[in-house]
């Protein structure tokens, strides 16, 4: 039997796979929810354990060494084998558990409040949530179902529209009370703008509102949940996703200073399922329920624009 001491640490291998796939230490850290320096440490540990270089550090990025190319192929194949074996093992029992990979913000602000209703309706099917910024590989069995935010253009999977998102700037009443009034989109530039890792919400809204926010003061945050907490704390103006902030607006915790409410095909929630294997009856039941929950939501405000 192969000794486990001959194997590098799993965190180092995960970091190596992420860096090799994304060709970026920074993006690998964002995906793994660790710092860029932690990623660098993992790679250094792995290179010391192997006694060779895996990456060449260049002024404008990184590149594989020849050894790194070969090792990445082997590690990629190994992870795929583990994922397939895990999926097959889970599939040997009647599936009454559905694993959903989704953004932490969508989990906390939209899905979790509805889970009690699901448990009443279908106590025979348990939903396991995996809230993560990492996009799970449903084809490899990392999740039965994923809910992703964007334009739906993901290769190798089936994408089904779940929810059109509508966005509008939001801020705390305290922030607006002590600073300049917001009467038009350009007035937002007097405030720090709160952005998450991918500021597509701001880009879509600014394009429709005719606002150039390229020179704005920005606070860059990774997760949308953190963006909302910063907005509630009066640190700046966030772009509110109405499906997630509706309760905060109703409670007055956040307010909408401008009437423009915008939607776009680029900011939607999508149900992601494997392309090469059919979804289980339990997963299909969850999909039908999620779709019905979206259909029961109220329509956007009348002043909205697509």
C-alpha positions in Angstrom: 0.0 0.0 0.0 1.2 3.5 -0.9 2.2 5.4 2.2 0.2 8.6 2.8 3.4 10.3 3.8 4.5 10.1 0.1 1.5 12.3 -0.9 1.6 16.1 -0.7 -0.9 17.8 1.5 -4.4 18.1 0.0 -4.7 21.9 0.6 -1.5 22.3 -1.4 -2.8 20.1 -4.2 -6.1 22.0 -4.2 -4.2 25.3 -4.4 -2.1 24.0 -7.3 -5.1 22.8 -9.2 -6.9 26.1 -8.8 -3.8 28.2 -9.8 -3.2 25.9 -12.8 -6.7 26.1 -14.0 -7.1 29.9 -13.5 -3.5 30.9 -14.1 -3.7 33.4 -11.3 -2.7 33.2 -7.6 -5.2 36.0 -6.8 -8.2 34.4 -8.6 -7.3 31.0 -7.0 -7.4 32.6 -3.6 -10.8 34.1 -4.3 -12.2 30.8 -5.4 -10.7 28.9 -2.4 -11.7 31.7 0.0 -8.1 32.2 1.2 -5.6 35.0 0.8 -3.2 35.2 -2.2 -0.3 34.9 0.2 -1.8 31.6 1.5 -2.0 30.3 -2.0 1.6 31.2 -2.6 2.6 29.4 0.6 0.8 26.2 -0.5 2.5 26.3 -3.9 5.9 26.8 -2.2 5.2 23.9 0.2 4.3 21.7 -2.8 7.4 22.7 -4.8 9.6 22.0 -1.8 8.0 18.6 -1.4 8.5 17.7 -5.0 11.9 19.3 -5.3 11.1 21.2 -8.5 9.5 24.3 -9.8 5.9 24.1 -11.0 5.4 27.7 -12.1 7.5 30.5 -13.6 6.7 33.9 -12.1 6.7 36.6 -14.7 6.1 40.3 -14.6 2.7 40.0 -16.1 1.5 36.7 -14.7 2.7 33.1 -14.3 3.3 30.1 -16.6 3.8 26.4 -16.1 7.2 24.9 -16.1 7.3 21.6 -18.2 7.1 19.7 -15.0 4.2 21.8 -13.9 2.3 20.9 -17.1 2.8 17.2 -16.5 1.9 17.4 -12.8 -1.2 19.5 -13.5 -2.5 16.8 -15.9 -2.0 14.1 -13.3 -3.6 16.0 -10.5 -6.5 17.1 -12.7 -7.1 13.4 -13.6 -6.8 12.3 -10.0 -9.4 14.9 -8.8 -11.8 13.9 -11.6 -11.4 10.2 -10.6 -12.2 11.0 -7.0 -15.3 13.1 -8.0 -16.6 10.3 -10.3 -16.1 7.7 -7.6 -17.8 9.9 -5.0 -20.8 10.5 -7.4 -21.1 6.8 -8.2 -21.0 5.8 -4.5 -23.7 8.4 -3.6 -25.8 7.1 -6.5 -25.9 3.6 -5.1 -28.4 4.5 -2.5 -31.9 6.0 -3.2 -31.2 9.7 -3.3 -33.3 11.5 -0.8 -30.7 14.2 -0.3 -30.0 17.0 -2.8 -26.8 18.9 -2.6 -27.1 22.5 -3.9 -24.0 24.7 -4.5 -24.9 28.4 -4.5 -23.6 31.8 -3.5 -23.7 32.6 0.2 -25.7 35.7 -0.4 -28.5 33.9 -2.3 -28.5 31.1 0.3 -28.8 33.5 3.3 -31.2 36.1 1.8 -33.4 34.0 -0.5 -33.3 30.3 -0.1 -32.8 29.7 3.6 -35.9 31.6 4.6 -37.9 29.3 2.4 -36.4 26.0 3.6 -39.0 25.5 6.4 -41.7 25.4 3.8 -39.8 22.8 1.8 -39.4 20.6 4.8 -43.1 20.8 5.5 -43.9 19.9 1.9 -41.3 17.2 1.3 -39.9 15.8 4.6 -38.6 12.8 2.5 -36.1 14.9 0.6 -33.3 16.7 2.5 -31.6 19.7 1.0 -27.9 20.2 1.8 -26.6 23.7 1.0 -23.0 24.4 0.0 -22.7 28.2 0.2 -19.5 29.1 -1.6 -18.0 31.5 -4.1 -16.5 28.5 -5.7 -18.5 27.2 -8.7 -19.0 23.5 -8.0 -18.5 21.1 -10.9 -21.9 19.5 -11.1 -20.8 17.3 -14.0 -18.1 15.7 -11.8 -20.6 15.2 -9.0 -19.5 18.0 -6.6 -23.2 19.0 -6.3 -26.5 17.7 -7.7 -27.6 21.2 -8.5 -26.0 24.6 -8.6 -27.4 28.1 -8.6 -25.2 30.6 -10.3 -25.4 34.4 -11.0 -24.5 35.8 -14.4 -25.5 35.3 -18.0 -26.0 31.6 -18.1 -23.1 31.0 -20.5 -21.2 28.2 -18.7 -19.7 25.4 -20.8 -20.3 21.7 -20.3 -23.5 22.1 -18.2 -27.2 22.6 -18.6 -28.3 26.1 -17.7 -32.0 26.9 -16.9 -33.2 30.4 -16.0 -34.4 30.6 -12.5 -34.8 34.3 -11.7 -34.3 37.7 -13.5 -32.6 40.0 -11.0 -33.5 43.7 -10.7 -30.9 46.1 -9.3 -31.0 49.6 -7.9 -28.7 51.6 -5.6 -29.3 51.2 -1.9 -27.9 52.8 1.2 -28.5 53.2 4.9 -30.8 56.1 6.0 -28.0 57.3 8.4 -25.5 57.7 5.5 -28.0 59.6 3.4 -28.9 61.8 6.3 -25.4 63.1 6.9 -24.2 63.4 3.3 -25.2 65.0 0.0 -28.7 64.3 -1.3 -29.0 61.9 -4.2 -31.3 63.3 -6.8 -29.7 61.9 -10.0 -27.3 59.1 -10.8 -24.2 61.4 -10.9 -24.9 62.3 -7.2 -23.8 58.8 -6.3 -20.2 59.7 -7.1 -20.1 61.8 -3.9 -20.2 58.5 -2.0 -18.0 55.4 -1.7 -19.4 52.7 -4.0 -19.5 49.2 -2.5 -18.6 46.5 -5.0 -18.2 42.8 -4.8 -15.6 40.7 -6.6 -17.5 40.9 -9.9 -19.2 44.3 -10.2 -21.6 43.3 -13.0 -24.5 44.8 -11.0 -23.0 48.3 -11.0 -21.9 48.0 -14.7 -25.4 47.0 -15.8 -27.2 49.7 -13.8 -24.6 52.4 -14.7 -25.0 51.6 -18.4 -28.8 52.0 -18.3 -28.6 55.1 -16.1 -25.9 56.8 -18.2 -23.4 57.0 -15.3 -19.7 56.7 -15.7 -18.4 55.5 -12.4 -14.9 54.8 -13.5 -13.4 57.5 -11.3 -15.5 56.8 -8.3 -14.3 56.0 -4.8 -14.7 52.3 -4.4 -14.6 49.8 -1.6 -14.0 46.4 -3.1 -15.4 43.5 -1.2 -15.4 39.8 -2.1 -18.9 38.5 -1.2 -22.2 40.2 -1.7 -23.2 39.5 1.9 -20.3 41.6 3.0 -21.4 44.3 0.6 -24.8 44.4 2.2 -23.4 44.6 5.7 -21.1 47.4 4.7 -24.1 49.3 3.3 -26.2 48.7 6.4 -23.2 50.0 8.4 -23.2 53.3 6.4 -19.9 52.7 4.7 -21.2 53.5 1.2 -23.8 52.9 -1.5 -24.4 49.3 -2.7 -26.1 48.0 -5.7 -29.1 46.3 -4.3 -30.4 43.0 -5.8 -34.1 43.3 -5.2 -34.6 39.6 -4.7 -32.2 39.7 -1.8 -32.8 43.2 -0.2 -36.6 43.4 -0.4 -37.0 42.7 3.3 -34.3 45.2 4.2 -36.1 47.9 2.1 -39.4 47.1 3.7 -37.9 47.4 7.1 -36.2 50.7 6.3 -32.8 49.2 7.1 -31.8 50.2 3.6 -33.4 52.8 1.4 -33.6 53.3 -2.4 -32.5 56.9 -3.2 -33.2 56.7 -6.9 -36.1 55.3 -8.9 -34.2 53.6 -11.7 -34.5 49.8 -11.3 -32.8 47.8 -14.0 -32.6 44.2 -15.2 -30.5 42.5 -17.8 -29.8 39.0 -19.2 -26.3 39.4 -17.6 -27.6 39.5 -14.1 -29.8 36.4 -13.6 -29.9 33.4 -11.4 -29.6 30.1 -13.2 -30.2 26.5 -12.3 -27.2 24.4 -13.3 -27.4 20.6 -13.8 -25.1 18.0 -15.4 -25.3 17.7 -19.2 -24.0 14.1 -19.4 -26.1 12.4 -16.7 -29.8 12.9 -15.8 -30.9 14.6 -12.6 -32.4 12.3 -9.9 -36.2 12.5 -9.2 -35.3 14.3 -5.9 -33.3 16.9 -7.7 -36.1 17.4 -10.3 -38.5 17.9 -7.4 -36.3 20.6 -5.9 -36.0 22.3 -9.2 -39.8 22.4 -9.7 -40.2 23.8 -6.2 -37.6 26.5 -6.7 -39.3 27.5 -10.0 -42.7 27.7 -8.3 -41.2 29.9 -5.5 -39.9 32.3 -8.1 -43.2 32.4 -9.9 -44.9 33.4 -6.6 -42.7 36.4 -6.2 -44.2 39.9 -6.7 -43.4 41.7 -10.0 -40.8 44.4 -10.2 -41.6 48.0 -9.4 -43.5 49.9 -12.2 -40.6 52.4 -12.7 -38.3 49.6 -13.7 -36.6 49.2 -17.0 -35.1 46.2 -18.9 
